Amino acid sequence: RVQLVESGGGSAQAGGSLRLSCAATSDTYCSYDLSWYRRIPGAEERVFVASIGHDGYINYADSVIGRFTMTRNKTANTASLMMTSLKSDDTAMYYCKTDRVYACDSGSWSLFTFWGQGTQVTVSS
């Protein structure tokens, strides 16, 4: 099992910035691919925002390119999402996710999905 804990959500004015963080811990796994998703108010689905692989490859949703920056600390198993030029459309619950985990004991990757509990971001215009 992997525990993902998000932090850093809150309120901001349109045009402002917020930084989200995700910390991954596990008794079994020692490295992860990490991604951010969000769910807007009233929606059922969580929508992809950004991801960063173990190899450092970063991918962004078109809607956040040029505004959001995802980084990671591989040693600490944390990932951050720096959100700038925020818009009211960015208002959502933001979730950290992993769907590929690495077991250092066996030296192997596995495809398991875990989600964090989410952190709320509210942008007012």
Salt bridges, closest charged atoms under 4 A:
ASP33 OD2 - ARG100 NE 2.70
ASP90 OD1 - ARG38 NH1 2.93
ASP90 OD2 - ARG67 NH1 2.73
ASP99 OD2 - LYS97 NZ 3.76
